[in-house]
Amino acid sequence: MTSKTREHRPTAERREQLLDAAVAVMRDGGIRAATTRAVADRAGLPQGAFHYCFHSKDEMFSALLERELDASLGNAWEAVAQTRDLGTGIAAALRAILDRVRSDPEYHLLTAELVDVAARTPEFAHIASREHTAYVDHTDRILRRWQESVGTLLSVDSKLLAQVLVAASSGITSAWLSARDDDAAHESITLLSSALALKAAQQDVRA
């Protein structure tokens, strides 16, 4: 006879199993359906396993957003650091982010809803704030690397530009999720990347 508690796995693996189950539950019934019991049942684990891996549903949602942040950052913004032309790099990064959203729209609608709920719920607000801050900080580090490798100063503070880029990526993907208009999304990327690069790029400090 098999038992839900017989197979032992590392805690990190159990956490991933529960996070995958949470996504599956939310795909079927939305965020409100993701109770600790429903998630544990979908994972095929006793509810005690959930509380061993996560102290609360809040912590599970936080882990989901952190996992999504790690995946969404990926190598997308590395495109900026890998080219001398800032506009080209920004456009490539925004297209990579858009392509990731287009690959699984329903999942990204769920994560967008989760961020929105977190931002509007006092006990979850810190989750959305932490995700946003981490995203901006990561993009800022890429921009600083670009300045150092290319030898070009930005005419605006790199943190400010990072905030604008994060807002731009969010706006473009949100618009696409609403309209599913590829042409409009790519036209927006072209316009934004060229305008931001024109505004932000300055003189070559090696000259």
LOKOLMAR-504676 format. One line per field, with one value per atom (N, C-alpha, C): z, x negated, y; atom name. Coordinates in Angstrom, 2 decimals. Atoms other than C-alpha are relative to their C-alpha. Layout:
BEGIN
c3 Z:...
c1 X:...
c2 Y:...
atom CA:...
% end
This chain:
BEGIN
c3 0.00:0.00:0.00:0.07:-0.95:0.97:-0.94:1.41:-0.47:0.40:0.78:0.73:-0.80:3.46:-0.16:0.07:2.42:-0.81:0.87:-0.35:0.55:-0.57:1.09:-1.08:0.96:-1.01:0.72:-0.62:-0.23:0.10:-0.21:1.11:-1.22:1.17:-1.89:-1.13:1.05:-4.22:0.35:-0.44:-2.16:-0.23:0.21:-2.32:-1.46:1.42:-6.10:-0.40:0.26:-6.18:0.43:-0.50:-4.09:-0.82:0.83:-6.16:-1.35:1.26:-9.35:0.21:-0.31:-7.70:0.20:-0.20:-6.65:-1.33:1.32:-10.25:-0.67:0.62:-11.42:0.62:-0.68:-8.81:-0.46:0.40:-9.78:-1.47:1.40:-13.48:-0.08:0.02:-12.69:0.66:-0.78:-10.12:0.43:-0.40:-9.75:1.31:-1.18:-6.85:1.26:-1.22:-4.25:0.21:-0.12:-4.99:0.61:-0.45:-3.87:1.52:-1.43:-0.27:0.29:-0.34:1.58:-0.22:0.19:1.49:-1.48:1.43:-2.22:-0.66:0.58:-3.06:0.40:-0.46:-0.92:-0.70:0.68:-2.43:-1.45:1.41:-5.99:-0.13:0.02:-5.14:0.43:-0.47:-3.72:1.31:-1.27:-0.32:1.15:-1.16:3.19:0.30:-0.27:4.38:0.89:-0.86:6.98:-0.80:0.84:4.15:-0.47:0.39:3.04:1.10:-1.11:6.48:0.41:-0.22:6.67:-0.97:1.03:3.46:0.04:-0.05:3.90:1.32:-1.26:7.11:-0.20:0.26:5.47:-1.50:1.40:2.21:-0.51:0.33:2.26:-0.48:0.38:2.13:-1.33:1.28:-0.72:-1.15:1.05:-2.75:-0.22:0.12:-2.02:-0.80:0.72:-3.24:-1.48:1.39:-6.39:-0.76:0.66:-7.19:-0.15:0.11:-6.45:-1.11:1.08:-8.76:-1.35:1.25:-11.46:-0.30:0.20:-10.91:-0.56:0.49:-11.36:-1.45:1.36:-14.50:-0.99:0.91:-15.98:-0.25:0.20:-15.41:-0.97:0.88:-16.87:-0.65:0.76:-19.59:-0.83:0.86:-21.07:-0.01:-0.03:-19.88:-0.30:0.42:-20.64:-1.41:1.37:-24.21:0.00:-0.09:-23.06:0.18:-0.29:-21.71:-1.15:1.08:-24.86:-1.29:1.21:-27.36:0.35:-0.21:-27.73:-0.18:0.29:-29.02:1.02:-1.09:-26.10:-0.51:0.54:-28.21:-0.47:0.48:-29.84:1.17:-1.17:-26.44:0.71:-0.65:-24.90:-0.80:0.86:-27.86:0.09:-0.07:-27.73:1.34:-1.32:-23.99:0.10:-0.07:-24.30:-0.87:0.85:-27.16:0.68:-0.70:-25.10:1.12:-1.07:-22.20:-0.58:0.65:-24.52:-0.50:0.52:-26.14:1.12:-1.12:-22.73:0.43:-0.35:-21.93:-1.06:1.09:-25.34:0.02:-0.01:-24.72:0.95:-0.95:-21.83:0.59:-0.45:-21.57:1.29:-1.18:-18.96:1.28:-1.18:-16.56:0.38:-0.30:-16.87:0.42:-0.53:-16.36:1.49:-1.40:-13.09:0.84:-0.79:-11.92:0.07:-0.03:-12.90:1.02:-0.98:-10.86:1.42:-1.32:-7.95:0.48:-0.36:-8.01:0.34:-0.24:-8.22:1.35:-1.29:-5.29:1.14:-1.05:-3.27:0.26:-0.16:-3.93:0.72:-0.59:-2.77:1.36:-1.27:0.28:1.01:-0.95:3.33:0.42:-0.48:4.56:-1.11:1.12:1.06:-0.72:0.76:-0.06:-0.09:0.00:0.89:-1.08:1.03:-1.61:-1.34:1.27:-4.59:0.01:-0.10:-3.34:-0.17:0.10:-2.97:-1.42:1.39:-6.46:-0.88:0.82:-8.03:0.26:-0.36:-6.13:-0.56:0.51:-7.09:-1.51:1.45:-10.76:-0.41:0.31:-10.79:0.31:-0.38:-8.97:-1.00:0.99:-11.43:-1.30:1.23:-14.42:0.16:-0.29:-12.80:-0.09:0.07:-12.42:-1.44:1.41:-16.12:-0.67:0.59:-17.09:0.45:-0.48:-14.90:-0.70:0.74:-16.58:-1.41:1.36:-19.97:-0.03:-0.05:-18.99:0.11:-0.22:-17.79:-1.22:1.12:-20.77:-1.27:1.21:-23.46:0.18:-0.26:-21.78:-0.33:0.30:-22.28:1.24:-1.13:-19.54:-0.44:0.24:-19.33:0.43:-0.35:-19.26:1.11:-1.13:-16.63:0.98:-1.00:-13.42:-0.42:0.46:-14.15:0.74:-0.76:-11.37:-0.56:0.58:-12.88:-1.33:1.28:-16.33:0.23:-0.31:-14.79:0.39:-0.39:-13.23:-1.22:1.22:-16.60:-0.85:0.79:-18.34:0.59:-0.66:-15.78:-0.25:0.28:-16.18:-1.45:1.43:-19.97:-0.29:0.25:-19.94:0.55:-0.59:-17.63:-0.86:0.82:-19.79:-1.32:1.29:-23.04:0.15:-0.18:-21.70:0.44:-0.43:-19.99:-1.19:1.18:-23.22:-0.92:0.87:-25.16:0.59:-0.63:-22.63:-0.18:0.18:-23.06:-1.44:1.40:-26.85:-0.89:0.78:-28.09:-1.39:1.26:-30.78:-0.12:0.16:-31.82:-0.66:0.74:-34.28:0.89:-0.88:-31.74:1.05:-1.02:-29.14:-0.56:0.59:-31.49:-0.42:0.32:-32.67:1.26:-1.27:-29.04:0.45:-0.38:-28.37:-0.82:0.88:-31.37:0.40:-0.36:-30.38:1.37:-1.35:-26.68:0.06:-0.08:-27.16:-0.66:0.68:-29.66:0.76:-0.73:-27.62:1.30:-1.26:-24.35:-0.25:0.30:-25.93:-0.41:0.44:-27.56:1.21:-1.18:-24.23:0.96:-1.06:-22.05:-0.39:0.41:-24.13:-0.03:-0.03:-23.71:-0.66:0.67:-24.57:0.40:-0.28:-24.79:0.90:-0.95:-21.74:-0.35:0.38:-23.46:-1.09:1.08:-26.17:0.51
c1 -0.85:0.00:-0.88:0.80:-1.39:0.55:-0.40:-1.31:-0.54:0.43:-1.54:-1.26:1.15:-4.21:-1.19:1.06:-6.29:-1.19:1.09:-8.34:-0.63:0.68:-10.92:-0.79:0.71:-12.23:-0.57:0.55:-14.39:1.08:-1.00:-12.42:0.11:-0.04:-13.39:0.81:-0.76:-11.93:1.49:-1.39:-8.73:0.60:-0.48:-8.43:0.36:-0.28:-8.66:1.24:-1.17:-6.09:1.27:-1.16:-3.71:0.25:-0.17:-4.34:0.62:-0.60:-3.56:1.48:-1.39:-0.39:0.83:-0.72:0.58:0.36:-0.28:0.28:1.13:-1.05:2.42:1.36:-1.26:5.08:0.51:-0.40:5.10:0.43:-0.44:5.37:1.46:-1.36:8.56:1.02:-0.98:10.16:-0.35:0.41:8.26:-0.77:0.84:6.20:0.72:-0.74:8.94:0.10:-0.10:9.00:-1.25:1.29:5.38:-0.09:0.10:6.05:-1.13:1.09:3.38:0.44:-0.49:5.56:0.09:-0.14:6.32:-1.36:1.34:2.65:-0.65:0.58:1.54:0.66:-0.71:4.23:-0.44:0.41:3.25:-1.42:1.38:-0.39:-0.07:0.00:0.67:-0.74:0.71:-0.74:0.96:-0.83:0.71:-0.14:0.04:1.55:-1.19:1.15:-1.19:-1.26:1.17:-3.72:-0.06:-0.04:-2.54:-0.58:0.43:-3.10:-1.45:1.42:-6.50:-0.84:0.74:-7.56:0.26:-0.38:-5.69:0.72:-0.65:-4.68:1.44:-1.32:-1.63:0.25:-0.32:0.19:-0.72:0.76:-1.46:-1.40:1.35:-4.86:-0.01:-0.09:-3.74:0.15:-0.17:-2.53:-1.31:1.29:-5.82:-0.98:0.91:-7.75:0.39:-0.45:-5.61:-0.47:0.42:-6.36:-1.51:1.46:-10.05:-0.45:0.34:-10.16:0.29:-0.34:-8.40:-0.98:0.97:-10.79:-1.30:1.24:-13.82:0.15:-0.21:-12.31:0.17:-0.27:-11.15:-1.25:1.25:-14.50:-0.88:0.79:-16.44:-1.14:1.04:-18.72:0.55:-0.63:-16.28:-0.78:0.68:-17.99:-1.49:1.40:-21.41:-0.21:0.10:-20.65:-0.54:0.49:-21.39:-1.51:1.43:-24.82:-0.82:0.72:-25.70:-0.08:0.10:-25.44:-0.45:0.42:-26.97:1.18:-1.13:-23.70:1.11:-0.96:-21.37:1.40:-1.34:-18.21:0.19:-0.07:-18.95:0.12:-0.05:-19.56:1.33:-1.29:-16.40:1.09:-1.01:-14.30:-0.09:0.17:-15.78:0.50:-0.45:-15.10:1.52:-1.45:-11.51:0.68:-0.57:-10.86:-0.11:0.17:-12.27:1.03:-1.01:-9.99:1.38:-1.29:-7.00:0.16:-0.09:-7.79:0.28:-0.24:-7.86:1.47:-1.42:-4.40:0.87:-0.79:-3.08:-0.04:0.12:-4.29:1.00:-0.96:-1.82:0.84:-0.77:0.71:0.78:-0.83:2.93:-0.82:0.87:0.04:-0.36:0.41:-1.02:1.18:-1.19:2.54:0.15:-0.08:2.49:-1.03:1.02:-0.80:0.26:-0.35:0.34:1.10:-1.08:3.50:-0.55:0.59:1.43:-0.74:0.71:-0.76:1.01:-1.01:2.33:0.69:-0.63:4.01:-0.95:0.99:0.81:-0.16:0.19:0.43:1.17:-1.19:3.99:0.37:-0.30:3.93:-1.10:1.04:2.12:-0.98:0.90:0.76:-0.86:0.79:-0.55:-0.79:0.58:-1.69:-1.51:1.46:-5.30:-0.50:0.41:-5.39:-0.14:0.04:-4.53:-1.11:1.04:-6.87:-1.38:1.31:-9.77:-0.28:0.19:-9.22:-0.38:0.28:-9.16:-1.41:1.33:-12.27:-1.10:1.00:-14.19:-0.15:0.01:-13.24:-0.75:0.66:-14.34:-1.50:1.41:-17.60:-0.78:0.66:-18.43:-0.25:0.12:-17.79:-1.02:0.98:-19.83:-1.42:1.33:-22.80:-0.42:0.31:-22.59:-0.40:0.29:-22.55:-1.37:1.32:-25.58:-1.11:0.97:-27.41:-0.15:0.06:-26.51:-0.87:0.80:-27.98:-1.49:1.40:-31.21:-0.62:0.57:-31.66:-0.10:-0.02:-30.77:-0.75:0.68:-32.32:0.86:-0.94:-29.22:0.82:-0.82:-27.56:1.45:-1.40:-23.80:0.30:-0.36:-22.23:1.04:-0.93:-19.77:-0.56:0.44:-20.32:0.41:-0.28:-20.54:1.18:-1.13:-18.06:1.33:-1.21:-15.52:0.33:-0.23:-15.97:0.49:-0.44:-15.60:1.47:-1.41:-12.29:0.90:-0.78:-11.08:0.07:0.03:-12.13:0.91:-0.88:-10.34:1.46:-1.37:-7.21:0.37:-0.26:-7.53:0.27:-0.21:-7.86:1.35:-1.30:-4.85:1.15:-1.05:-2.78:0.18:-0.07:-3.63:0.62:-0.54:-2.91:1.47:-1.40:0.31:0.90:-0.78:1.52:0.16:-0.09:0.71:0.98:-0.90:2.53:1.46:-1.36:5.60:0.47:-0.41:5.60:-0.54:0.68:3.30:-0.38:0.37:2.11:-1.52:1.45:-1.43:-0.58:0.53:-1.89:-0.08:0.00:-0.91:-1.09:1.03:-3.24:-1.39:1.33:-6.22:-0.22:0.12:-5.51:-0.28:0.25:-5.40:-1.43:1.38:-8.71:-0.99:0.88:-10.35:-0.02:-0.09:-9.09:-0.64:0.52:-9.92:-1.52:1.44:-13.38:-0.80:0.74:-14.46:0.11:-0.19:-12.99:-0.81:0.75:-14.53:-1.50:1.42:-17.91:-0.45:0.33:-17.87:-0.08:-0.02:-17.03:-1.13:0.91:-19.37:-1.47:1.39:-22.53:-0.68:0.74:-25.22:-1.35:1.28:-28.86:-0.85:0.96:-31.59:-1.08:0.97:-33.79:-1.43:1.35:-36.76:-0.56:0.45:-36.89:-1.01
c2 -1.20:0.00:1.24:-1.22:3.40:1.02:-1.04:6.33:1.32:-1.33:10.05:0.43:-0.41:10.27:-0.94:1.00:7.25:0.47:-0.43:8.86:1.28:-1.15:11.21:0.74:-0.83:14.08:1.21:-1.21:17.13:1.08:-1.05:20.10:0.91:-0.88:22.23:-0.62:0.69:19.61:-0.03:-0.04:19.43:1.39:-1.36:23.22:0.23:-0.15:23.15:-0.78:0.82:20.36:0.74:-0.74:22.47:1.26:-1.20:25.60:-0.37:0.45:23.68:-0.33:0.34:22.39:1.27:-1.26:25.93:0.65:-0.56:27.11:-0.77:0.83:24.18:0.31:-0.32:24.98:1.36:-1.35:28.66:0.04:0.07:27.81:-0.46:0.55:25.90:0.92:-0.73:28.16:1.39:-1.33:31.40:0.00:-0.12:32.70:-0.45:0.35:32.24:-1.50:1.45:28.53:-0.62:0.53:28.14:-0.01:0.20:27.13:-0.99:0.93:25.19:-1.45:1.37:22.07:-0.35:0.27:22.37:-0.20:0.11:22.85:-1.31:1.26:19.92:-1.19:1.09:17.69:-0.12:0.05:18.66:-0.56:0.51:17.86:-1.47:1.38:14.48:-0.16:0.01:15.37:0.27:-0.35:15.53:1.48:-1.43:19.04:0.37:-0.26:18.73:0.28:-0.23:18.64:1.45:-1.41:22.07:0.86:-0.85:23.56:-0.27:0.26:21.88:0.83:-0.75:23.63:1.50:-1.41:26.92:0.28:-0.34:28.64:0.48:-0.55:30.17:0.08:-0.24:30.79:1.24:-1.21:34.23:-0.37:0.40:32.57:-0.75:0.71:30.31:0.99:-1.00:33.30:0.76:-0.69:35.05:-0.83:0.91:32.01:-0.10:0.04:31.88:1.24:-1.23:35.52:0.06:0.02:35.07:-0.94:0.93:32.05:0.62:-0.66:34.03:1.12:-1.07:36.94:-0.56:0.62:34.66:-0.44:0.49:33.16:1.15:-1.11:36.47:0.84:-0.74:38.15:-0.78:0.85:35.26:0.75:-0.68:36.54:1.15:-1.01:39.07:1.31:-1.29:42.23:-0.09:0.17:40.74:0.52:-0.52:41.85:1.42:-1.38:45.40:0.00:0.03:44.50:-0.58:0.69:42.54:0.79:-0.81:45.39:1.42:-1.39:48.85:0.95:-0.87:50.26:-0.22:0.14:50.92:-0.31:0.23:51.06:-1.42:1.38:47.72:-0.97:0.87:46.13:0.06:-0.13:47.53:-0.70:0.64:46.39:-1.52:1.46:42.87:-0.54:0.44:42.62:0.02:-0.11:43.83:-1.07:1.05:41.39:-1.37:1.28:38.51:-0.15:0.03:39.42:-0.23:0.18:39.70:-1.43:1.36:36.34:-1.00:0.89:34.69:0.05:-0.15:36.08:-0.67:0.58:35.02:-1.52:1.45:31.47:-0.67:0.56:30.98:1.13:-1.16:33.82:-0.23:0.25:32.16:0.03:-0.02:31.66:1.43:-1.37:35.28:0.87:-0.67:36.48:-0.31:0.39:34.53:0.75:-0.68:36.01:1.49:-1.42:39.50:0.25:-0.13:38.96:-0.14:0.21:37.69:1.25:-1.23:40.80:1.10:-1.03:43.02:-0.21:0.31:41.26:0.30:-0.24:41.42:1.49:-1.43:45.14:0.67:-0.60:45.84:-0.59:0.66:43.57:0.32:-0.44:45.00:-1.09:1.05:41.66:-0.59:0.51:40.82:1.10:-1.12:44.30:-0.09:0.08:43.62:-0.96:0.96:40.72:0.71:-0.73:42.93:1.03:-1.02:45.66:-0.62:0.66:43.22:-0.46:0.44:41.80:1.18:-1.17:45.25:0.53:-0.51:46.38:-0.88:0.93:43.26:0.12:-0.13:43.68:1.27:-1.27:47.34:-0.10:0.11:46.55:-0.84:0.85:43.77:0.78:-0.78:46.04:1.11:-1.05:48.81:-0.55:0.61:46.46:-0.25:0.22:45.57:1.31:-1.30:49.25:0.51:-0.41:49.94:-0.78:0.80:47.07:0.52:-0.53:48.53:1.26:-1.23:51.90:-0.32:0.35:50.27:-0.67:0.75:47.95:0.84:-0.81:50.48:1.31:-1.27:53.50:1.20:-1.07:55.61:0.32:-0.41:57.61:0.19:-0.28:57.77:1.43:-1.37:61.21:0.04:0.10:59.98:-1.02:0.96:58.06:-1.41:1.36:54.33:-0.61:0.54:53.51:0.54:-0.58:55.92:-0.67:0.66:54.39:-1.43:1.36:50.93:-0.02:-0.08:51.98:0.20:-0.24:53.26:-1.27:1.22:50.04:-1.07:0.97:47.88:0.37:-0.46:50.01:-0.25:0.21:49.77:-1.47:1.43:45.98:-0.45:0.35:45.70:0.52:-0.57:48.03:-0.71:0.68:46.29:-1.39:1.35:42.81:0.04:-0.12:43.94:0.32:-0.35:45.54:-1.20:1.17:42.39:-1.03:0.95:40.20:0.41:-0.49:42.40:-0.11:-0.08:42.74:-1.12:1.06:39.91:0.54:-0.65:42.35:0.04:0.09:41.35:1.23:-1.14:44.20:1.24:-1.16:46.86:-0.11:0.20:45.34:0.27:-0.21:45.31:1.45:-1.43:48.85:0.81:-0.68:49.97:-0.20:0.29:48.26:0.83:-0.77:49.94:1.47:-1.41:53.38:0.28:-0.21:53.05:-0.16:0.26:51.59:1.11:-1.08:54.25:1.31:-1.25:57.10:0.01:0.07:55.93:0.06:-0.03:55.32:1.40:-1.36:58.76:0.94:-0.85:60.38:-0.34:0.43:58.32:-0.03:0.13:57.88:1.37:-1.25:60.52:-0.18:0.02:61.02:-1.20:1.07:58.40:0.56:-0.53:58.93:-0.40:0.40:57.24:0.92:-0.86:59.87:1.04
atom N:CA:C:N:CA:C:N:CA:C:N:CA:C:N:CA:C:N:CA:C:N:CA:C:N:CA:C:N:CA:C:N:CA:C:N:CA:C:N:CA:C:N:CA:C:N:CA:C:N:CA:C:N:CA:C:N:CA:C:N:CA:C:N:CA:C:N:CA:C:N:CA:C:N:CA:C:N:CA:C:N:CA:C:N:CA:C:N:CA:C:N:CA:C:N:CA:C:N:CA:C:N:CA:C:N:CA:C:N:CA:C:N:CA:C:N:CA:C:N:CA:C:N:CA:C:N:CA:C:N:CA:C:N:CA:C:N:CA:C:N:CA:C:N:CA:C:N:CA:C:N:CA:C:N:CA:C:N:CA:C:N:CA:C:N:CA:C:N:CA:C:N:CA:C:N:CA:C:N:CA:C:N:CA:C:N:CA:C:N:CA:C:N:CA:C:N:CA:C:N:CA:C:N:CA:C:N:CA:C:N:CA:C:N:CA:C:N:CA:C:N:CA:C:N:CA:C:N:CA:C:N:CA:C:N:CA:C:N:CA:C:N:CA:C:N:CA:C:N:CA:C:N:CA:C:N:CA:C:N:CA:C:N:CA:C:N:CA:C:N:CA:C:N:CA:C:N:CA:C:N:CA:C:N:CA:C:N:CA:C:N:CA:C:N:CA:C:N:CA:C:N:CA:C:N:CA:C:N:CA:C:N:CA:C:N:CA:C:N:CA:C:N:CA:C:N:CA:C:N:CA:C:N:CA:C:N:CA:C:N:CA:C:N:CA:C:N:CA:C:N:CA:C:N:CA:C:N:CA:C:N:CA:C:N:CA:C:N:CA:C:N:CA:C:N:CA:C:N:CA:C:N:CA:C:N:CA:C:N:CA:C:N:CA:C:N:CA:C:N:CA:C:N:CA:C:N:CA:C:N:CA:C:N:CA:C:N:CA:C:N:CA:C:N:CA:C:N:CA:C:N:CA:C:N:CA:C:N:CA:C:N:CA:C:N:CA:C:N:CA:C:N:CA:C:N:CA:C:N:CA:C:N:CA:C:N:CA:C:N:CA:C:N:CA:C:N:CA:C:N:CA:C:N:CA:C:N:CA:C:N:CA:C:N:CA:C:N:CA:C:N:CA:C:N:CA:C:N:CA:C:N:CA:C:N:CA:C:N:CA:C:N:CA:C:N:CA:C:N:CA:C:N:CA:C:N:CA:C:N:CA:C:N:CA:C:N:CA:C:N:CA:C:N:CA:C:N:CA:C:N:CA:C:N:CA:C:N:CA:C:N:CA:C:N:CA:C:N:CA:C:N:CA:C:N:CA:C:N:CA:C:N:CA:C:N:CA:C:N:CA:C:N:CA:C:N:CA:C:N:CA:C:N:CA:C:N:CA:C:N:CA:C:N:CA:C:N:CA:C:N:CA:C:N:CA:C:N:CA:C:N:CA:C:N:CA:C:N:CA:C:N:CA:C:N:CA:C:N:CA:C:N:CA:C:N:CA:C:N:CA:C:N:CA:C:N:CA:C:N:CA:C:N:CA:C:N:CA:C:N:CA:C:N:CA:C:N:CA:C:N:CA:C:N:CA:C:N:CA:C:N:CA:C:N:CA:C:N:CA:C:N:CA:C
% end
